[in-house]
């Protein structure tokens, strides 16, 4: 079966609590044992009853040195990093983003597109497949996240207005037939044709997410009933309470809070949302319904200064300062430069328990995209995607499928 790997002397975070002197044993890219105390053992043995046993003294040992040992971070909304953007449309860019974020604890991600032409999107499908085949040193690709083009023009944010339009059944069916790798798709549920679009995604097991939307409560509810179950970058580019004439109306924000089955994702970089709102989201939605996302553009993991949002060919020039990307006139944010470790660090600083912050970066996103049977927690049978970090959330090691891809010990 090959040589086992064993992490010991760590504070292991499991769904059932923290093991203070924990051990995690990996074999063949899977977790085979999580226990307390420093155990020996490298070869697997299955007894007559089928129970898993650990034998021998020859495992490759990793001393956690008292650090936290947690499930790998899963980023279900990310555009770039390390000077690369998925919209660059090259295998090199895809691999560069994946390797950059692995250094900050991300073990899996959904590469996310920006609104673009249909031809550009089709080209990305093939590039994704080739990059997935070559990706051995970076965060795993779990599928694609399409953001747009079915968005509200009034809430477009930094999305290119040239390509924003209402859902067209013939078009989205063609897109869906071109790629079986689409795992989520973000759109505005109030648009003409959006409810049928949501039904189609739900029938295919694709997560429909409301995004860049002017939907009022009832419009968001209609979307939810047809499959829109996730709020993309919650608060950003969506309505809260609005006044129309003499009356006030609840918006998508209030809908997400009041609907128990609605998931939300937040850019917890400490800039897009202040600590008070982070605490509010946590208090109302809880760690089981809240995913942390970077929504990072190419400047993540890079020094401050000028950068480009979107493709190098026709992207928007931005300024990176104060931990965020801004439009050149500094009139608005233009993108996140967060990494996953920063999200966890910010949530803890806001008063959220470390174990819940980790859950929002691992177990919850895995459930949202339907991969909780493989990823997101440290229990036997799960993929051996593991991160070691210190009390300041400084990443010491990133392990993907049982292999160390980054080390700083």
ABEGO torsion letter per residue (X at the ends): XEBBBBBBGBBBBBAAEBBABBBBBBBGGBBABBBBEBBBEABBBBBAAGBBBBBEAABBBBBAGGBBBBBBBBBABBABEGGBBAAAGBAAAAAAAAAAAAAAGBABBBBBBBBBBAAAAAAAAAAAAAAAAABAABBBBAEBBBBOABBBAAAAEABBAAABBBBBAAAAAAAAAABAABABBBBBAABBGAAAAAAAAAAAGBBBBBBGBABBAAAAAAAAAAGBABBBGBGBGBBBBBBBEABBBBBAAAAAAABAABBBBBBBAGAABBAAAAAAAAAAAEAAABBBBAGBBAABGBBBEBBBBEBAAABBBBBBBGGBBBBAAGABBAEBABBAAAAAAAAAAAGBBAAAAAAAABAAAAAAAGAAAABGBBBBGBBBBBBBBBAAGBBABBBBGGBBABBBX
